[in-house]
Amino acid sequence: MREENKRRKEFEDIAMEHLDSLFSMAIRLVFNKEAAEDLVQETYLKAYRFFDTFQKGTNIKAWLFKILRNTFINKYRKTVNLPSEIFYEDVESVNSNLSYKQESDSAELTDTLETKYNDLGSLMEDDVKRAIDSLPIEYKEAILLSDVEELSYNDIAEITNVPIGTVKSRLNRGRKLLQKSLWEYAKDRGFIKRGK
Amino acid sequence: MVCVEAIKYLYEFLDKEIDKSQYPIIKEHLDNCFECRQRYEFEKGVRSLVKAFCLNTTAPAYLHSKIIEGLGSVDAEISENKDIQAISEQKVTRAVFSPRFYAVAASILLLIAGGVFYYANYYNYNNDFISIVDNAVKNHVVAVNDNLVFNEKTSVVSNVNKYFGNNINNTLRNSSPLLNAEQIRIVGGVPVKLCGTSSPCVVFDKGGNKLSLQIIRNSSFPIRNLERVKLGPKEFYIGNRRGFNSVVWEEDGSTYCLTSDINKNEILRFAATLTSR
């Protein structure tokens, strides 16, 4: 019994502090509070059952995220449209060849970065939510794991089961998509005073 | 360093993933190049927006206590299993260390000579229900999650494929039904530990749900404590552990065990399609 208590306490000590992080990710995956709660609970119970397989000293947060992700995929496989890797990687390599100059010369980036930066402040919380939620799932998860959870490329690669190069290109493309839609929402809201 | 290069490594710089030797070079460029610094600030701005928004989402307080409660029931489940194991081990111990000398000799002989057969009886008579369904669920979880990694190379599935060759389509992405009863039948010479974690186990998809089928050879069919269901000409036994349903049936002297988290009726119906020829 004592041994179990020890195991339990250890788990509670190191795993439970990531509850908010997991919940925040879960709700961005399932868009529904109740479903997110279920997903997180299932993740924790599964993690606890398999706690023996967790390698002490490695990143437990990454481990928990991995279980969350696998649980999510198992549960929602029917409804989740996982992308075909090859297709996206192809798009990636084409886009990454664009140099910064070429990019900023393109029509959509006529506004200076300075106005763009200032406009970010006028975005509503709801815009940010919409922009994140509308991202394709593989970009979304990469961005959340990196920007919010500050996990390393290595951890993200491990969690999402893809090579590091793919993580990088997903972040690259995902962030561009995110910026683009944030920018568009900002414009839609009419907060932007042009020609000022 | 030119702008193109600085921008190329900008994300890695921001993500603190840049090579140590590169870091000061890029930092210097950002400090001195107005345009790139603007870009850097913009990226940072977007990032902090996303972060602030997500950190704002917190789990409701009751979820924490609900999970803690759940951990308690997992503990209870584990200690229950341990108790059962302890009882069976006790039985064996008593038999081996009986004061009567013969019994010791006989047991040892039996152990040596009986080998696997003894092992089989030990399982069947002491805890057939526990071992069959429990192991099935354990295997299922391990096989489906492959220790929480989807990796067909190291998983139980690949072990099985060694024996089944190309008969089984193990591409998890393909939709079902992947198998029919003919394909899963074991052809001679498959080393299978009874009820052990190395029972061959095949994972496949049925409309997005993962199912695993395990084949337990040469075991006498377990019936105790399992719910019996008759479907068509065939009898099935159904058990539930840890929220997974297992359907057990016998065919040609082998015990088949289909496990999944889909509901009872659905899994039964599917089991029935596997048995029909």
Interface residues (C-beta under 8 A of the other chain):
Chain A: M1 E4 R8 F11 E12 M16 L19 D20 L22 F23 S24 I27 R28 K33 E37 V40 Q41 Y44 L45 K46 Y48 R49 F50 T53 W63 K66 I67 N70 N74 R77 K78 S99 Y100 K101 T112 L113 E114 K116 Y117 L120 L123 E125 V128 K129 I132 I143 L144 S146 D147 V148 S152 Y153 N161 K168 L171 N172 R175 L178 Q179 L182
Chain B: C3 V4 I7 K8 Y11 E12 D15 E17 E35 Q38 R39 E41 F42 E43 G45 V46 R47 L49 V50 K51 F53 C54 L55 N56 T57 T58 A59 P60 L63 H64 K66 I67 I68 G70 L71 V74 D75 I78 S79 V141 V144 N145 N147 L148 V149 F150 D205 G207 G208 N209 K210 R242
